[in-house]
Amino acid sequence: MAKVELKQPIVAEISESIKEAQSVVLVDYRGLTVEQDTRLRKQLREAGITYKVYKNTMMNFAFKGTDFEALAPYLEGPSAIAISTEDATAPARELCKFAKEAPKLEVKGGVVEGIAYDAAGISEIAKIPSREELLSKLFGSMQSPIANFARVLNQLAEKGGASECAAPAAEEAAPAEEAVAEAPAEEAPAETPAE
């Protein structure tokens, strides 16, 4: 069997993996211990990220003609690929977080939603909270005014309800209306004859 026939299924596997990818990040894993690598793989798997080690030439063939072709300059030395189809910032976030614990892990670069970034750009993207965190913050900020309104309504209910608050206001308005109705119409002053 020719070498090309052996390589085609691997290139096809990579191509299939990146077809629906929102982001792809390349890392250099040299220097990681087996225990660190196992922890990294587990952490990425739990975050819904595919992480694999491929030969650079295979990835280069798979990237051709896609948004990920911009990663070709980073395909030097040992490379592992982290792919996410759900959360665009997840690979950057998880890999950069792990790189703080294991400085030997080096982020090379990546493509997030069609835009290529170097290692510095990926570390900036890693600071973006996950979609779930952003949604929970949004709902929390939307819930705050509703909770405050509910507290005000509760305080009104404890003081006797809205009718108690409305009744004194109506009583104050009634005497003012009566005073206007009882006041005689002012008569125009009589003109004094000119002398």
MIMARLO-740696 format. One record per atom (N, C-alpha, C): x, y, z; residue in one letter. Coordinates in steps of 0.2 Angstrom, whole numbers, padded with zeros to 4 digits, always signed. Atoms other than C-alpha are relative to their C-alpha. Layout:
! MIMARLO-740696
XYZa ...
//
This chain:
! MIMARLO-740696
+0004-0006+0000m +0000+0000+0000m +0004+0006+0000m -0004-0006+0001a +0007+0017-0005a -0001+0005+0006a +0000-0004-0006k +0011+0030+0009k -0006+0005-0001k +0005-0005+0001v -0002+0042+0001v -0007-0003+0002v +0006+0004-0002e -0016+0029+0003e -0001+0000+0008e +0000+0000-0008l -0011+0028+0022l -0002+0007+0003l +0000-0007-0003k -0011+0047+0024k -0007+0003-0001k +0007-0002+0002q -0028+0050+0015q -0005+0000+0006q +0005+0000-0005p -0039+0044+0029p +0001+0005+0006p -0001-0004-0005i -0030+0054+0042i -0001+0007-0002i +0001-0007+0002v -0031+0070+0032v -0008+0001-0001v +0008+0000+0000a -0050+0066+0029a -0003+0001+0007a +0002-0001-0007e -0052+0064+0048e +0001+0007+0003e -0001-0007-0002i -0044+0081+0051i -0005+0005-0003i +0004-0004+0003s -0054+0089+0038s -0007+0000+0002s +0006+0001-0003e -0070+0082+0045e -0001+0003+0007e +0000-0003-0006s -0066+0088+0062s +0000+0007+0000s +0000-0008+0000i -0063+0106+0057i -0005+0003-0004i +0005-0003+0004k -0077+0107+0045k -0005+0004+0003k +0005-0004-0004e -0090+0113+0058e +0003+0003+0006e -0003-0003-0006a -0077+0120+0070a -0001+0008+0000a +0000-0007-0001q -0079+0137+0077q +0007+0003+0002q -0007-0002-0001s -0061+0138+0083s +0004-0006+0000s -0005+0005+0000v -0045+0128+0081v +0006+0004+0003v -0006-0002-0003v -0030+0131+0092v +0006-0005+0000v -0006+0004+0000l -0012+0124+0090l +0004+0001+0006l -0004+0000-0005v -0001+0120+0104v +0006-0004-0001v -0006+0004-0001d +0017+0114+0107d +0000-0004+0007d +0001+0004-0006y +0015+0100+0120y +0007-0003+0003y -0007+0003-0002r +0034+0096+0122r +0001+0002+0007r -0001-0002-0007g +0039+0095+0140g -0005-0002+0005g +0005+0002-0004l +0023+0090+0147l +0001-0007+0003l +0000+0007-0003t +0023+0075+0159t -0006-0004-0002t +0006+0004+0002v +0011+0060+0156v -0006+0002+0004v +0006-0002-0005e +0001+0065+0171e -0003+0007-0002e +0002-0006+0002q +0000+0083+0165q -0004-0001-0007q +0003+0001+0007d -0005+0077+0147d -0007-0003+0001d +0006+0003-0002t -0018+0066+0155t -0005+0005+0003t +0005-0005-0003r -0026+0080+0165r -0002+0005-0005r +0002-0005+0005l -0026+0092+0150l -0005-0003-0004l +0005+0003+0004r -0035+0079+0139r -0006-0001+0004r +0007+0001-0004k -0048+0076+0153k -0003+0007+0000k +0002-0007-0001q -0050+0095+0156q -0004+0002-0007q +0003-0002+0006l -0053+0098+0137l -0006-0004-0002l +0005+0004+0001r -0064+0083+0135r -0007+0002+0004r +0005-0002-0004e -0075+0089+0149e -0003+0007-0003e +0002-0006+0003a -0076+0106+0140a -0003-0001-0007a +0003+0001+0007g -0082+0098+0124g +0005+0002-0006g -0005-0002+0005i -0066+0101+0115i +0004-0007-0002i -0004+0006+0003t -0057+0088+0103t +0007+0002+0000t -0007-0001+0000y -0039+0087+0106y +0004-0006-0002y -0004+0005+0003k -0027+0077+0096k +0007+0002-0003k -0007-0001+0003v -0009+0075+0090v +0000-0003-0007v -0001+0003+0007y -0006+0074+0071y +0006+0003-0002y -0006-0002+0003k +0008+0076+0060k -0001+0007-0003k +0001-0007+0002n +0011+0094+0054n -0002+0000-0008n +0002+0000+0007t +0010+0089+0035t -0007-0002-0001t +0007+0002+0001m -0007+0080+0038m -0004+0006+0001m +0004-0006-0001m -0014+0096+0046m +0000+0005-0005m -0001-0005+0006n -0007+0107+0032n -0004-0002-0006n +0004+0002+0006f -0015+0096+0019f -0008+0001+0002f +0007-0001-0002a -0032+0097+0029a -0002+0007+0000a +0002-0007+0000f -0031+0115+0031f -0001+0004-0006f -0001-0003+0006k -0028+0119+0013k -0008+0002-0003k +0006-0002+0002g -0043+0129+0006g -0005+0002+0005g +0005-0002-0006t -0051+0133+0023t +0002+0006+0003t -0002-0006-0004d -0051+0147+0035d +0006-0002+0004d -0006+0002-0004f -0038+0137+0045f +0007+0000-0004f -0006+0000+0004e -0025+0138+0031e +0005+0005+0003e -0004-0006-0004a -0019+0154+0041a +0005-0003+0005a -0004+0004-0005l -0012+0141+0053l +0007-0003-0002l -0005+0004+0003a +0001+0134+0041a +0007+0003+0003a -0007-0002-0003p +0016+0145+0048p +0001-0002+0007p -0001+0003-0007y +0013+0138+0066y +0001-0008+0000y -0001+0007+0000l +0015+0120+0060l +0007-0002-0001l -0007+0002+0000e +0033+0118+0065e +0001-0003+0007e -0001+0004-0007g +0039+0106+0079g -0006-0004+0001g +0006+0004-0002p +0027+0095+0088p -0006+0004+0001p +0006-0004-0001s +0009+0101+0087s -0006-0004+0001s +0006+0003-0001a -0007+0096+0094a -0006+0005-0001a +0006-0004+0002i -0024+0103+0089i -0006-0001+0005i +0006+0000-0004a -0039+0108+0100a -0005+0003-0004a +0005-0002+0004i -0055+0110+0091i -0007+0000+0004i +0007+0000-0003s -0072+0116+0097s -0005+0002-0005s +0005-0002+0005t -0088+0116+0087t -0006+0004+0004t +0005-0003-0004e -0099+0123+0101e +0002+0007+0003e -0002-0006-0004d -0090+0137+0111d +0007+0003-0004d -0006-0003+0004a -0078+0148+0100a +0006+0001+0005a -0005-0002-0004t -0068+0154+0115t +0003-0006+0005t -0002+0005-0004a -0067+0137+0124a +0007-0003+0000a -0007+0003+0001p -0050+0130+0117p +0005+0005+0003p -0005-0005-0002a -0041+0146+0120a +0000+0001+0008a +0001-0001-0008r -0048+0148+0138r +0003-0006+0004r -0002+0006-0004e -0045+0130+0143e +0008-0001-0001e -0008+0001+0001l -0027+0129+0135l +0004+0005+0004l -0003-0005-0003c -0022+0146+0142c +0000-0001+0008c +0000+0001-0007k -0028+0141+0159k +0004-0006+0002k -0004+0005-0002f -0019+0125+0159f +0007+0002-0001f -0007-0002+0002a -0003+0133+0152a +0003+0004+0007a -0002-0003-0006k -0003+0143+0169k +0003-0005+0005k -0002+0005-0004e -0001+0127+0178e +0006-0004-0002e -0005+0003+0003a +0010+0119+0166a +0004+0004-0006a -0003-0005+0004p +0022+0132+0158p +0003-0003-0006p -0003+0004+0006k +0029+0119+0146k -0005+0000-0006k +0005+0000+0005l +0013+0120+0136l +0000+0007-0003l -0001-0006+0003e +0015+0133+0123e -0005+0001-0006e +0006-0001+0005v +0000+0140+0113v +0004+0004-0006v -0003-0002+0006k +0006+0143+0095k -0004+0006-0004k +0005-0005+0004g -0009+0152+0087g -0007-0004-0001g +0007+0003+0001g -0027+0148+0082g -0004+0004-0005g +0005-0004+0004v -0042+0153+0071v -0006-0001+0004v +0007-0001-0004v -0058+0159+0081v -0005+0003-0005v +0005-0002+0004e -0073+0161+0070e +0002+0003-0006e -0003-0002+0007g -0063+0163+0054g +0005+0005+0000g -0006-0005-0001i -0050+0175+0061i +0006-0003+0003i -0006+0003-0002a -0032+0170+0063a +0003+0004+0006a -0003-0004-0005y -0023+0175+0079y +0007-0004+0002y -0007+0003-0003d -0005+0172+0086d -0001-0001+0007d +0000+0002-0007a -0001+0167+0103a -0003+0005+0005a +0002-0006-0004a -0004+0184+0111a -0008+0001-0001a +0007+0000+0002g -0021+0185+0102g -0004-0005+0003g +0004+0006-0003i -0027+0168+0108i +0000+0001+0008i +0000-0001-0007s -0022+0173+0126s -0005+0006+0002s +0005-0006-0001e -0033+0189+0124e -0007-0003+0000e +0006+0003+0001i -0047+0178+0118i -0002-0004+0006i +0001+0004-0006a -0045+0167+0133a -0003+0003+0006a +0003-0004-0005k -0050+0181+0144k -0008+0001-0001k +0007-0001+0001i -0068+0181+0136i -0003-0005+0004i +0003+0005-0004p -0080+0172+0148p -0004-0004-0005p +0004+0005+0004s -0090+0157+0141s -0007+0003-0001s +0007-0002+0002r -0107+0159+0133r -0004-0001+0006r +0004+0001-0005e -0115+0152+0148e +0001+0005+0006e -0002-0005-0005e -0106+0164+0160e -0003+0007-0002e +0003-0006+0002l -0111+0179+0149l -0008+0000+0000l +0007+0000+0000l -0129+0173+0148l -0003+0001+0007l +0002-0001-0007s -0130+0171+0167s +0001+0007+0003s -0001-0007-0002k -0123+0189+0169k -0006+0004-0003k +0005-0004+0003l -0136+0195+0157l -0007-0001+0004l +0006+0002-0004f -0150+0186+0166f +0000+0003+0007f -0001-0003-0007g -0144+0192+0183g -0001+0007+0000g +0001-0007+0000s -0144+0210+0177s -0007+0002-0002s +0007-0001+0001m -0161+0208+0170m -0005-0002+0006m +0004+0002-0006q -0168+0200+0186q +0001+0005+0005q -0001-0004-0005s -0161+0213+0197s -0006+0006+0000s +0005-0005+0000p -0174+0227+0192p -0007-0004+0002p +0006+0003-0001i -0188+0214+0193i +0000-0002+0008i -0001+0001-0007a -0182+0209+0211a -0002+0006+0004a +0001-0006-0003n -0182+0227+0216n -0007+0002+0000n +0007-0002+0000f -0200+0230+0210f -0004-0005+0004f +0004+0005-0005a -0206+0214+0219a +0001+0002+0007a -0001-0003-0007r -0198+0221+0235r -0004+0006+0002r +0004-0006-0001v -0207+0237+0233v -0008-0002+0001v +0007+0003-0001l -0224+0228+0230l -0001-0003+0007l +0000+0003-0006n -0220+0218+0245n -0001+0005+0006n +0000-0005-0005q -0217+0233+0256q -0007+0004+0000q +0007-0003+0000l -0234+0241+0250l -0005-0005+0003l +0005+0005-0003a -0243+0225+0254a +0001+0000+0008a -0001+0000-0008e -0235+0225+0272e -0003+0006+0003e +0002-0006-0002k -0241+0243+0274k -0008+0001-0001k +0007+0000+0001g -0259+0239+0270g -0002+0000-0007g +0002+0001+0007g -0259+0238+0251g +0000+0007-0003g +0000-0006+0005a -0260+0251+0237a -0006+0004+0002a +0006-0005-0002s -0278+0257+0243s +0002+0004+0006s -0002-0005-0005e -0270+0264+0259e +0004+0006-0002e -0004-0006+0003c -0258+0274+0249c -0004+0004-0005c +0004-0004+0005a -0271+0279+0236a -0005+0004+0004a +0005-0003-0004a -0284+0284+0249a +0002+0007+0003a -0002-0006-0003p -0274+0298+0258p +0001+0005-0006p -0001-0004+0005a -0269+0305+0241a -0007+0003-0003a +0006-0002+0003a -0287+0306+0235a -0004+0005+0005a +0003-0004-0005e -0293+0314+0252e +0004+0007-0001e -0004-0006+0000e -0279+0327+0250e -0003+0004-0007e +0002-0003+0006a -0285+0331+0232a -0007+0003+0000a +0007-0002-0001a -0304+0332+0237a -0001+0007+0003a +0001-0006-0002p -0303+0347+0248p +0003+0006-0004p -0002-0005+0005a -0293+0357+0235a -0005+0001-0005a +0006+0000+0005e -0307+0353+0222e -0006+0004+0003e +0005-0003-0003e -0320+0359+0235e +0001+0007+0000e -0002-0007-0001a -0311+0375+0238a -0001+0004-0006a +0001-0003+0006v -0311+0379+0220v -0007+0001-0002v +0007+0000+0002a -0329+0375+0218a -0004+0005+0004a +0003-0005-0005e -0334+0386+0233e +0002+0007-0001e -0003-0007+0001a -0324+0401+0228a -0005+0004-0005a +0005-0003+0004p -0336+0414+0221p +0005+0003-0006p -0004-0003+0006a -0331+0420+0204a +0001+0007+0001a -0002-0007-0001e -0322+0436+0204e -0003+0004-0005e +0003-0005+0004e -0330+0451+0198e +0005+0004-0003e -0004-0005+0003a -0322+0462+0186a -0001+0007+0004a +0001-0006-0004p -0318+0478+0195p -0004+0005-0005p +0004-0005+0004a -0330+0492+0190a +0005+0006-0002a -0004-0005+0003e -0323+0505+0179e -0002+0007+0003e +0001-0007-0002t -0321+0522+0186t -0001+0005-0005t +0001-0005+0006p -0328+0536+0175p +0006+0004+0000p -0006-0004+0001a -0314+0546+0168a -0002+0007+0002a +0002-0006-0002e -0314+0563+0175e +0003+0005-0005e 
//
